[in-house]
Amino acid sequence: MAEESWNEARLIPTSGISGAEEQERRATSALLAVMTAVPDFSRAMLKPLGVPAGKVEAYIEVPFDLNGRRIYPDGLIRVSRGSKQWTALVEVKTGKNELNSEQLEAYLDVAKEQGFDALLTISNEIPPTPVQHPTKVDKRKLRKVAIHHWSWSLLLSTAVVQKEHRGVSDPEQAWILGELIRYLEHPRSGAMEFDDMGSEWVKVRQAVNASTFRANDKGGVDVVARFDALLRYASLRLGRRLGTDVTPLLSRKELADPALRPQTLLSALESEGVLTGAIRIPDAVGPLHISADLRAGQVTCHTDIDAPRQGRPQTRVNWLIRQLKNAPDSVRLEAFMANSRGRGTTEMLGAVRENPSLLIADPKRDIKSFRIALAAPMGSKRGRGRGTFIDSVLDLSDAFYMDVLQNLKAWSAAPPKMRDENVEVAEVGSLSSNALSSQDGPLRSTEAADTAAE
């Protein structure tokens, strides 16, 4: 038998998964075991929840009694540091299975009764914002017990970034974390990528195209929530490749009031037919803005960059062109003039390469900033693959970052040059002061004497 057909032994095998229940049990056990074995990874996951550093213990299917019935949360995590402990129950879903409100509320009751700190849920659901939970529960049950959520995409991205970019202190622990990554990336693990815009997508898209969509229409809330989930998934996906924390960009008001963001999206969808959002990438010149125009059937990515504060307008345009040497000619440039309102001068990069003056509306006015944009046809299907909305957004955002954003650097002024005091001046003017000054060039001793004599 050829060795190519042999299955290599794995720490966390995918063979033998017979159904959803076995899939969830294996995923729970694998994840929690790795968290106890790889402190760097568990710390990366738990620190954002406000959990102090300490020894991590984990258990699966811990039994509890609640109102005369036996219930079994999928797992339990305990972090100990000295006499202090942080304990959370864990509920896990894989595949397309969604979290259940009634089940979560029962676990919250158990956590309160036992004096535990939190309930941690894990599923393929991606909430619109980090502060939101994908499942609604009775808020009264959250007075003494916190509820947190991890998506499998977040777990996989954090594991990859930790292993490949931040590093794991122990080589054997790095191998263990690599086995978890290998397992979660396997289709049979149940840890899925974001792959569906929801059952209301087609209906809402058609209504927007016909200009009959209204912000209070059924299905609108689900579509804008899934669009924000797509932005979070795009951030995790890009961050996994860059090895850094890429996050959706939200205003302070949107972070403080989670209801504000969907209202803004629904209003724009009704009036303009667009879905918009932005991604923050550390050390990039600006956010990566994403706009999906459902009426025009087009997705656009853009970023803004300040122009140099010195030089003629054409010098500033050339400064930008040099940074876009790897960008396609189809990139659209827009130049905004100082002390002006409204839209700026717009041209395609290919034309501006041939004639930079095309971006200059008035040679006597300074250019204050540029907008660089790249557009592509928008997919219409709700799932994943060719011709889908999700892939058209992901593909364009990746291409825009690779060809444009990662190559842009902000302008900085050159430091002032030291004046060379040894440079000779050809002749001292007849009206020069008899007293020597720093504004005068160096004089030969005889010339100084002659000048003094006069």
LOMAR-617024 format. One record per residue (C-alpha): residue in three letters; x, y, z negated. Coordinates in steps of 0.001 Angstrom, whole numbers, plus 500000, padded with zeros to 6 digits. Layout:
BEGIN
ALAXYZ/...
***
This chain:
BEGIN
MET500000500000500000/ALA501325503463500909/GLU502270505586497915/GLU500579508593499512/SER497196507103498531/TRP498104506731494849/ASN496566509117492317/GLU499148510698490031/ALA498437510370486324/ARG497166513621484861/LEU496842514900481322/ILE493261515979482111/PRO491892513671484849/THR488925514565487036/SER488136510932487835/GLY485256509326485987/ILE483069512440485746/SER479619510910486189/GLY477313513879485640/ALA476718517321484145/GLU476855516096480540/GLU480199514338481029/GLN481483517354482989/GLU480659519732480133/ARG482075517439477450/ARG485361516979479308/ALA485722520676480125/THR485028521622476495/SER487499519124475067/ALA490218520019477586/LEU489894523765477022/LEU489775523644473228/ALA492650521164473030/VAL494862523370475188/MET493976526407473069/THR495282524606469980/ALA498429523456471804/VAL499358526691473614/PRO499316529679471223/ASP500222532158473985/PHE497069531221475893/SER494732531119472890/ARG496039534498471760/ALA495419535988475202/MET491804534798475063/LEU490988535527471421/LYS492722538869470888/PRO490182540837473014/LEU487448539481470714/GLY489130541069467721/VAL490328537746466322/PRO493501538000464203/ALA496539535913465121/GLY496764532627463270/LYS496626528854463480/VAL493957527632465899/GLU491909524506465180/ALA489202523203467492/TYR486515520505467312/ILE483863519210469697/GLU480213518248469081/VAL480179519236465408/PRO476813518192463826/PHE474683520608461795/ASP471233520439460206/LEU468799523244461028/ASN465258523188459680/GLY465244519427459376/ARG466686518666462818/ARG470164517678463885/ILE471880519889466455/TYR475281519568468080/PRO477049522669469422/ASP479571521746472113/GLY482493522895469989/LEU483891524934467140/ILE486998527144466929/ARG488629528122463638/VAL491527530565463335/SER493287530671459960/ARG495775533181458655/GLY496568532895454983/SER493306532852453060/LYS491359534475455910/GLN489428532522458541/TRP487522533330461712/THR485098530649462893/ALA482942530462466009/LEU480560527900467424/VAL481047527154471117/GLU478397526447473768/VAL479577525358477226/LYS477863525078480602/THR479446523959483878/GLY478359524011487509/LYS475152525943488138/ASN473761525258484656/GLU472787528441482835/LEU472766529252479155/ASN469446528852477323/SER468132531594475010/GLU466353529225472635/GLN469435527054472268/LEU471709530039471663/GLU469369531474469025/ALA469413528148467198/TYR473216528207467166/LEU473144531782465887/ASP470943530609462996/VAL473435527845462222/ALA476339530295462320/LYS474555532659459948/GLU473646529839457573/GLN477226528535457544/GLY478800531970457212/PHE480530531740460598/ASP481633534846462470/ALA480510534320466041/LEU478965532249468791/LEU481141531887471888/THR479500530869475175/ILE481283529634478303/SER479680529233481731/ASN480051530226485369/GLU477778533218484776/ILE479587536568485064/PRO477847539436483240/PRO477725542855484950/THR479974544457482305/PRO482349543020479692/VAL480156544246476821/GLN477046542488478105/HIS476019538873477597/PRO474439537010480545/THR471622535659478363/LYS469165537730476350/VAL468793536753472712/ASP466910538226469763/LYS469058541163468632/ARG467990540631465041/LYS470017537425465045/LEU473160539409465872/ARG473199541454462672/LYS475665539161460928/VAL476893536957463792/ALA478579538272466957/ILE478064536687470370/HIS480832536586472988/HIS480985535178476509/TRP483762533807478686/SER483247532934482322/TRP485251530031483728/SER486696532542486214/LEU488012534624483312/LEU489520531561481639/LEU491207530382484829/SER492540533852485677/THR493918534365482165/ALA495590530942482230/VAL497259531632485588/VAL498433535111484587/GLN499794533799481287/LYS501693530915482860/GLU502918532461486095/HIS503471536084485127/ARG503570536739481379/GLY505207533435480541/VAL504785530706477937/SER507455530452475243/ASP507758526647475261/PRO508346524620478499/GLU506136521744477353/GLN503339524157476474/ALA503703525721479918/TRP503253522272481479/ILE500132521653479352/LEU498647524984480425/GLY499462524092484030/GLU497463520875483645/LEU494455522880482454/ILE494800525191485462/ARG495013522192487788/TYR491894520719486199/LEU489816523929486345/GLU490768524464489990/HIS489430521020490921/PRO485881521053492426/ARG484723518277490093/SER485583520229486932/GLY482426522337487224/ALA484399525589486831/MET483041527355489888/GLU483889530607491585/PHE481306533363492044/ASP479351531964494979/ASP475794533308495087/MET474142536735495353/GLY470913535234494054/SER467499534296495411/GLU466412537956495705/TRP469349539032497892/VAL467794538475501321/LYS464469540027500339/VAL466077543131498841/ARG468506543523501751/GLN465654543397504259/ALA463637545936502267/VAL466621548309502135/ASN467087548005505906/ALA463419548846506412/SER463638551760503917/THR460812550201501891/PHE462894549308498839/ARG462089551093495588/ALA464214551143492453/ASN461485549426490420/ASP460907546623492961/LYS461169543069491719/GLY464558541606492492/GLY466481544875492502/VAL467800544444488977/ASP469100540963489786/VAL470861542149492970/VAL472672545078491331/ALA473661542872488388/ARG475147540313490764/PHE476964543055492675/ASP478630544178489444/ALA479399540527488689/LEU481033540331492122/LEU483190543343491263/ARG484292541637488043/TYR485053538448489937/ALA487013540398492571/SER488982542030489743/LEU489802538680488124/ARG490737537187491489/LEU493046540069492386/GLY494525540184488888/ARG495327536476489098/ARG497405537122492221/LEU499076540266490901/GLY499720538989487398/THR498102541953485681/ASP494815543023484120/VAL492601544315486935/THR489238545550485697/PRO486079547198487066/LEU486123550957486554/LEU483233552279484476/SER482607555744483089/ARG482482556383479358/LYS478731556855479568/GLU478320553521481390/LEU480425551729478781/ALA478438553311475956/ASP475062552619477596/PRO474996549392479663/ALA471546550303481020/LEU472907553378482794/ARG474984551532485399/PRO472130549427486902/GLN469883552502486984/THR472511554397488965/LEU472967551506491408/LEU469224551078491928/SER468776554781492592/ALA471581554787495196/LEU470214551621496786/GLU466807553252497201/SER467984556651498457/GLU471087555761500459/GLY470984551993500913/VAL474428551513499355/LEU476011549545496520/THR479172551102495141/GLY481783550327492526/ALA485478550665491784/ILE488352548529490504/ARG491209549806488364/ILE494635548317489167/PRO497488549199486783/ASP500074551591488277/ALA498173552035491558/VAL497841555642492777/GLY494085555457492308/PRO491114553121491917/LEU490072550801494727/HIS486559551954495608/ILE484179549490497264/SER481017550564499072/ALA478517548257500778/ASP476149550043503167/LEU473235547636503605/ARG471594549759506303/ALA474713550156508413/GLY475868546581507720/GLN479345547755506741/VAL481695547352503771/THR484251550073503094/CYS487222550239500723/HIS488914553529500008/THR491251555313497627/ASP492149558959497100/ILE495642560388496701/ASP496864563901495968/ALA498904565520498717/PRO502395566901498013/ARG502264570366496470/GLN505123571584498642/GLY505712571812502371/ARG503733572722505465/PRO500452570876506212/GLN502097568700508867/THR504888567789506440/ARG502249566552504008/VAL500533564495506711/ASN503850562934507737/TRP504520562065504077/LEU501320560003504045/ILE501907558368507446/ARG505339557106506384/GLN503728555231503483/LEU501163553600505780/LYS503623551980508174/ASN502132548507507514/ALA498500549626507702/PRO496374548893510794/ASP495434551661513218/SER491786551181512170/VAL492425552832508790/ARG490509556100508534/LEU492228559178507083/GLU490519562257505703/ALA492326565439504668/PHE490791567885502200/MET491873571522502221/ALA492516573573499105/ASN489688575851497926/SER487131574247500225/ARG484009572195499705/GLY482410569449501728/ARG483979566888503991/GLY487510567204505277/THR489130566574508651/THR488844562898509622/GLU490776560817512140/MET491926557222512612/LEU495462556358511556/GLY496417555212515059/ALA495617558644516508/VAL497287560515513641/ARG500477558520514163/GLU500624559920517683/ASN499582563455516717/PRO499724564383512990/SER498172567796513691/LEU494792566115514260/LEU494290566130510482/ILE495104569828510151/ALA492042572047510407/ASP493922575261509635/PRO497771575452509655/LYS497591578377507222/ARG495720576411504541/ASP497275573786502297/ILE496079570173502210/LYS495260569241498603/SER494362565533498928/PHE493785562589501263/ARG491253559774501394/ILE492363556491502977/ALA489584554074503969/LEU489196550742505733/ALA485860549338506904/ALA484648545930508096/PRO481327544332509096/MET479224543277506108/GLY478149539663505795/SER474443539121505224/LYS474208535612503751/ARG473874535154499990/GLY476434532356499428/ARG480092531814500298/GLY481802531230503627/ARG481739532808507040/GLY479157535559507484/THR478459535944503765/PHE478293539169501796/ILE480583537902499020/ASP483412536908501353/SER483184540129503365/VAL483710542129500152/LEU486512539901498831/ASP488370539703502155/LEU488265543456502734/SER489348544361499193/ASP492307541959499460/ALA493294543341502871/PHE492980546959501744/TYR495158546384498708/MET497799544470500674/ASP498002546797503686/VAL497309550147502038/LEU497034550557498286/GLN500100548625497137/ASN502300550711499463/LEU501144554129498247/LYS503190556154495784/ALA502212559440494214/TRP504200562511495210/SER506622563974492695/ALA508626567156493034/ALA512389566883493461/PRO514407568144490481/PRO515984571595490899/LYS519531571676492241/MET522432573103490242/ARG523774576302491851/ASP527373575988492967/GLU529152578992491455/ASN532319578390493516/VAL530726579297496842/GLU532370582448498227/VAL530354585387499474/ALA531671586917502704/GLU531348590566501698/VAL529971592612498849/GLY527420595160499985/SER528258598847499748/LEU525367599393497359/SER526390596637494954/SER526719597461491282/ASN530268597924489978/ALA529423595488487171/LEU529824591812488003/SER526635589715487886/SER525597586080488195/GLN523869587221491359/ASP527204588144492920/GLY529501585704494586/PRO533021585097493167/LEU535401587969493967/ARG539107587713494496/SER541060589573491857/THR542308592172494345/GLU538752592837495587/ALA537574593208492003/ALA540352595670491301/ASP539602597678494443/THR535922597805493600/ALA536658598963490068/ALA539015601623491379/GLU536429603064493670/
***
